Amino acid sequence: MMLQIPQVLTKAQVAQARALIDAGEWVDGNVTSGFQSALAKNNLQLPEGSAASLQAGALVREALTRNALFTTAALPASVFPPMFNRYGPGKTFADHFDNAIRQDRDGVRLRADISATLFLSEPDQYEGGELTVEDTYGVHQVKLEAGDLILYPASSLHRVEPVTAGERTAAVLWVQSLVREDARRALLFDMDMAVQSAGARLGQGDTAVIALTGAYHNLLRMWAEL
């Protein structure tokens, strides 16, 4: 399931995050790459342990905890600390798959079920640089407003198209979900949206709403991994 989540960060929060990371010291993005990724990756990255990365990452993670749509769609058990990257002219990240297991600076391991890109540059500030994701439903190109986030299965083949002008700055992060399988998360998301819609129309005390709510929680209870 691919899902756009608008305004994870407000424009003021985008400006705050950009002030932090723009003042940081950027390095070759391959400092965190495995062998295969290093062949495809050509960008700059903010060091994970730097003060700028930690402060901006805390801002992003706090915003995610308050975002109901993110919680409903991702059902997060753990969120890997955001990593900040930058693409100038000629920079790209060719076709690749994300690592199944991520390990943070403290040695904590996380199963990457969901990948996410949070855009921190406005679309008119750079040319090219689309996030291209290939899944069973085809090829999708994504270029969002600053502060918007796109979720997609971490198992998807994806790439960042070459930037031809300007500069593309974004945060990338990974989620270990309470529900491992993407198809099950998609079904639960649709059910939750249906519960909310029916509740708004019929009232939370309506018998159909209660039944649908119960079905949602029974499936979540059965599929959740704690």
The 8 nearest C-alpha neighbors of each residue, nearest first, counted from 0:
[[1, 151, 185, 2, 152, 181, 182, 150],
 [2, 0, 151, 150, 3, 149, 152, 132],
 [1, 3, 150, 149, 4, 0, 151, 72],
 [2, 4, 149, 148, 5, 150, 1, 147],
 [3, 5, 148, 147, 149, 2, 7, 6],
 [6, 4, 147, 7, 3, 148, 146, 144],
 [7, 5, 147, 8, 146, 9, 4, 148],
 [8, 6, 146, 147, 5, 62, 148, 9],
 [9, 7, 146, 6, 12, 13, 10, 62],
 [8, 10, 12, 11, 6, 146, 13, 7],
 [9, 11, 13, 12, 14, 8, 146, 145],
 [12, 10, 14, 9, 13, 15, 8, 16],
 [13, 11, 15, 9, 14, 10, 8, 16],
 [14, 12, 10, 16, 15, 11, 8, 17],
 [13, 15, 17, 11, 12, 16, 18, 10],
 [16, 14, 12, 18, 13, 17, 11, 19],
 [17, 15, 13, 55, 19, 18, 14, 12],
 [16, 18, 14, 20, 19, 15, 21, 13],
 [19, 17, 15, 21, 16, 20, 14, 22],
 [20, 18, 16, 51, 17, 22, 21, 55],
 [19, 21, 23, 17, 22, 51, 18, 16],
 [22, 20, 18, 23, 17, 19, 24, 16],
 [21, 23, 20, 19, 18, 24, 51, 17],
 [24, 22, 20, 21, 51, 25, 19, 45],
 [23, 25, 45, 26, 22, 46, 21, 20],
 [26, 24, 45, 44, 43, 23, 46, 27],
 [27, 25, 44, 43, 28, 45, 24, 46],
 [26, 28, 43, 29, 44, 30, 42, 25],
 [29, 27, 43, 44, 42, 30, 26, 31],
 [28, 30, 32, 31, 27, 37, 40, 41],
 [29, 31, 28, 32, 27, 26, 44, 46],
 [32, 30, 29, 28, 33, 37, 27, 44],
 [33, 31, 29, 37, 36, 30, 34, 28],
 [32, 34, 36, 35, 37, 31, 29, 30],
 [35, 33, 37, 36, 32, 38, 29, 39],
 [34, 36, 37, 38, 33, 39, 32, 95],
 [37, 35, 39, 38, 33, 32, 34, 40],
 [36, 38, 40, 34, 35, 32, 39, 29],
 [37, 39, 36, 35, 40, 34, 41, 93],
 [40, 38, 93, 36, 92, 37, 41, 94],
 [41, 39, 92, 37, 36, 38, 42, 93],
 [42, 40, 91, 90, 92, 39, 28, 43],
 [43, 41, 28, 86, 90, 85, 40, 91],
 [42, 44, 28, 27, 85, 26, 84, 25],
 [45, 43, 84, 28, 26, 25, 83, 27],
 [44, 46, 25, 83, 47, 26, 52, 84],
 [47, 45, 49, 48, 44, 52, 26, 25],
 [48, 46, 49, 52, 45, 82, 53, 104],
 [47, 49, 46, 53, 50, 52, 104, 51],
 [50, 48, 52, 51, 46, 47, 53, 45],
 [49, 51, 53, 52, 54, 48, 23, 55],
 [52, 50, 19, 20, 54, 49, 53, 23],
 [53, 51, 49, 55, 50, 54, 56, 47],
 [52, 54, 56, 50, 51, 55, 57, 49],
 [55, 53, 57, 51, 56, 52, 50, 58],
 [54, 56, 58, 16, 52, 57, 53, 51],
 [57, 55, 53, 59, 81, 58, 54, 52],
 [58, 56, 60, 54, 55, 59, 61, 53],
 [57, 59, 55, 61, 56, 60, 62, 54],
 [60, 58, 56, 62, 57, 61, 63, 55],
 [61, 59, 63, 57, 62, 58, 56, 64],
 [60, 62, 64, 58, 63, 59, 57, 65],
 [61, 63, 59, 65, 60, 64, 58, 7],
 [62, 64, 60, 66, 65, 61, 59, 69],
 [63, 65, 61, 62, 66, 60, 70, 67],
 [66, 64, 62, 63, 67, 61, 70, 69],
 [67, 65, 63, 69, 68, 64, 62, 70],
 [66, 68, 70, 69, 71, 65, 64, 63],
 [67, 69, 71, 70, 66, 72, 4, 73],
 [70, 68, 72, 66, 67, 71, 73, 63],
 [71, 69, 67, 74, 68, 73, 72, 75],
 [72, 70, 68, 69, 74, 73, 67, 188],
 [71, 73, 69, 188, 70, 74, 68, 184],
 [72, 74, 75, 70, 69, 71, 176, 174],
 [75, 73, 70, 176, 177, 71, 72, 76],
 [76, 74, 176, 73, 77, 177, 175, 174],
 [75, 77, 176, 177, 175, 74, 78, 174],
 [78, 76, 175, 75, 174, 79, 176, 109],
 [79, 77, 174, 173, 80, 175, 75, 76],
 [78, 80, 173, 172, 174, 81, 77, 109],
 [81, 79, 56, 78, 172, 82, 103, 60],
 [82, 80, 172, 56, 171, 170, 79, 83],
 [83, 81, 171, 170, 172, 80, 47, 84],
 [84, 82, 170, 45, 44, 169, 171, 81],
 [85, 83, 44, 43, 169, 168, 170, 45],
 [84, 86, 168, 43, 167, 42, 44, 169],
 [87, 85, 167, 90, 42, 166, 43, 168],
 [86, 88, 166, 90, 162, 165, 89, 167],
 [89, 87, 163, 162, 164, 90, 165, 86],
 [88, 90, 162, 161, 163, 87, 91, 86],
 [91, 89, 86, 41, 87, 42, 88, 161],
 [92, 90, 161, 41, 159, 160, 93, 42],
 [93, 91, 40, 159, 39, 158, 41, 94],
 [92, 94, 39, 158, 91, 95, 159, 40],
 [95, 93, 158, 157, 156, 92, 39, 96],
 [94, 96, 156, 157, 93, 158, 97, 36],
 [95, 97, 156, 154, 155, 98, 157, 94],
 [98, 96, 153, 99, 95, 154, 114, 155],
 [97, 99, 100, 96, 101, 111, 153, 154],
 [98, 100, 111, 110, 97, 101, 112, 153],
 [101, 99, 110, 98, 109, 111, 108, 102],
 [102, 100, 109, 108, 110, 98, 111, 103],
 [101, 103, 108, 107, 106, 109, 100, 104],
 [102, 104, 106, 105, 107, 101, 108, 79],
 [103, 105, 106, 102, 107, 48, 47, 80],
 [106, 104, 103, 107, 102, 108, 48, 80],
 [105, 107, 103, 104, 102, 108, 101, 109],
 [108, 106, 102, 103, 105, 109, 104, 101],
 [109, 107, 102, 101, 106, 103, 100, 110],
 [108, 110, 101, 100, 111, 175, 102, 107],
 [111, 109, 100, 175, 99, 112, 101, 108],
 [110, 112, 99, 175, 174, 173, 100, 113],
 [111, 113, 175, 153, 174, 110, 176, 152],
 [114, 112, 153, 152, 174, 173, 111, 151],
 [115, 113, 173, 153, 151, 152, 150, 172],
 [114, 116, 150, 172, 149, 171, 173, 151],
 [115, 117, 171, 149, 148, 170, 118, 172],
 [118, 116, 148, 170, 169, 147, 171, 119],
 [117, 119, 169, 145, 146, 120, 147, 116],
 [118, 120, 145, 169, 168, 146, 13, 117],
 [121, 119, 145, 168, 167, 118, 122, 124],
 [120, 122, 145, 144, 124, 123, 119, 143],
 [123, 121, 124, 144, 125, 120, 143, 142],
 [122, 124, 121, 125, 126, 120, 165, 144],
 [125, 123, 121, 122, 165, 120, 166, 126],
 [126, 124, 165, 166, 164, 123, 167, 122],
 [125, 127, 164, 163, 162, 128, 165, 124],
 [128, 126, 162, 129, 163, 161, 160, 125],
 [127, 129, 160, 162, 161, 159, 126, 130],
 [130, 128, 142, 160, 141, 127, 159, 140],
 [129, 131, 159, 141, 140, 158, 160, 128],
 [130, 132, 140, 158, 157, 139, 129, 159],
 [133, 131, 157, 139, 138, 156, 140, 130],
 [134, 132, 138, 156, 137, 157, 155, 139],
 [133, 135, 136, 137, 155, 138, 132, 156],
 [134, 136, 137, 133, 138, 155, 0, 132],
 [137, 135, 134, 138, 133, 139, 0, 132],
 [136, 138, 134, 135, 133, 139, 132, 140],
 [139, 137, 133, 132, 134, 140, 131, 136],
 [138, 140, 132, 131, 133, 141, 137, 130],
 [141, 139, 131, 130, 129, 132, 138, 142],
 [140, 142, 130, 129, 143, 131, 139, 149],
 [143, 141, 129, 122, 130, 140, 144, 128],
 [144, 142, 147, 141, 118, 122, 145, 121],
 [143, 145, 121, 147, 122, 146, 118, 142],
 [144, 146, 119, 118, 121, 120, 147, 143],
 [145, 147, 8, 6, 7, 118, 119, 13],
 [148, 146, 5, 6, 145, 144, 7, 118],
 [149, 147, 117, 4, 116, 3, 118, 5],
 [148, 150, 3, 116, 115, 2, 4, 117],
 [149, 151, 115, 2, 1, 114, 3, 148],
 [150, 152, 1, 114, 113, 0, 153, 115],
 [153, 151, 113, 154, 155, 114, 112, 0],
 [152, 154, 113, 114, 112, 155, 97, 111],
 [153, 155, 152, 96, 156, 97, 112, 99],
 [156, 154, 153, 152, 134, 157, 133, 96],
 [155, 157, 96, 133, 95, 132, 94, 154],
 [158, 156, 132, 94, 131, 95, 133, 155],
 [159, 157, 94, 93, 131, 92, 130, 160],
 [158, 160, 130, 92, 91, 128, 129, 131],
 [159, 161, 128, 129, 91, 127, 158, 162],
 [162, 160, 91, 128, 90, 127, 89, 163],
 [163, 161, 127, 128, 88, 89, 126, 90],
 [162, 164, 88, 126, 127, 89, 161, 165],
 [165, 163, 126, 88, 125, 162, 166, 87],
 [166, 164, 125, 124, 87, 126, 88, 167],
 [165, 167, 87, 125, 86, 168, 124, 164],
 [168, 166, 86, 85, 120, 125, 87, 169],
 [167, 169, 85, 119, 120, 84, 166, 86],
 [170, 168, 118, 119, 117, 84, 83, 85],
 [169, 171, 83, 117, 82, 116, 81, 84],
 [172, 170, 116, 82, 81, 115, 117, 83],
 [171, 173, 81, 115, 79, 114, 82, 80],
 [172, 174, 114, 79, 113, 111, 78, 115],
 [175, 173, 78, 113, 111, 176, 77, 112],
 [174, 176, 77, 112, 111, 110, 76, 75],
 [177, 175, 75, 76, 178, 74, 174, 179],
 [176, 178, 223, 76, 224, 74, 75, 179],
 [179, 177, 223, 176, 180, 222, 184, 224],
 [178, 180, 176, 112, 177, 181, 175, 224],
 [181, 179, 183, 182, 178, 184, 112, 176],
 [180, 182, 184, 183, 185, 0, 179, 152],
 [183, 181, 185, 184, 180, 186, 0, 187],
 [182, 184, 186, 185, 181, 180, 187, 178],
 [185, 183, 181, 187, 186, 182, 188, 178],
 [184, 186, 188, 182, 183, 187, 0, 181],
 [187, 185, 183, 189, 188, 184, 190, 182],
 [188, 186, 190, 184, 189, 185, 191, 183],
 [187, 189, 185, 191, 186, 190, 72, 184],
 [188, 190, 192, 186, 187, 191, 193, 185],
 [191, 189, 193, 187, 188, 192, 194, 186],
 [190, 192, 194, 188, 193, 189, 187, 195],
 [191, 193, 189, 195, 190, 194, 196, 188],
 [194, 192, 190, 196, 191, 195, 197, 189],
 [195, 193, 191, 197, 192, 196, 198, 190],
 [194, 196, 198, 192, 193, 197, 199, 191],
 [197, 195, 193, 199, 198, 194, 192, 200],
 [198, 196, 200, 194, 199, 195, 201, 193],
 [197, 199, 202, 203, 195, 201, 196, 200],
 [198, 200, 196, 197, 202, 201, 195, 203],
 [201, 199, 197, 198, 202, 196, 195, 203],
 [202, 200, 198, 197, 199, 205, 203, 208],
 [203, 201, 198, 204, 205, 199, 200, 197],
 [202, 204, 198, 205, 208, 201, 209, 199],
 [205, 203, 202, 206, 209, 208, 201, 198],
 [204, 206, 208, 207, 203, 202, 201, 209],
 [205, 207, 209, 208, 210, 204, 203, 211],
 [208, 206, 210, 209, 205, 211, 197, 212],
 [209, 207, 211, 205, 210, 206, 212, 198],
 [208, 210, 206, 212, 207, 211, 213, 205],
 [211, 209, 207, 213, 212, 208, 206, 214],
 [210, 212, 214, 208, 213, 209, 207, 215],
 [213, 211, 209, 215, 210, 214, 208, 194],
 [212, 214, 210, 216, 211, 215, 217, 209],
 [213, 215, 211, 217, 212, 216, 210, 218],
 [216, 214, 212, 218, 213, 217, 219, 211],
 [217, 215, 219, 213, 218, 214, 220, 212],
 [216, 218, 220, 214, 219, 215, 213, 221],
 [219, 217, 221, 215, 220, 216, 222, 214],
 [218, 220, 216, 222, 221, 217, 223, 215],
 [219, 221, 217, 218, 223, 222, 216, 215],
 [220, 222, 218, 219, 223, 217, 216, 224],
 [221, 223, 219, 220, 178, 218, 224, 183],
 [224, 222, 177, 178, 219, 220, 221, 225],
 [225, 223, 177, 178, 222, 179, 176, 221],
 [224, 223, 177, 76, 178, 176, 222, 220]]
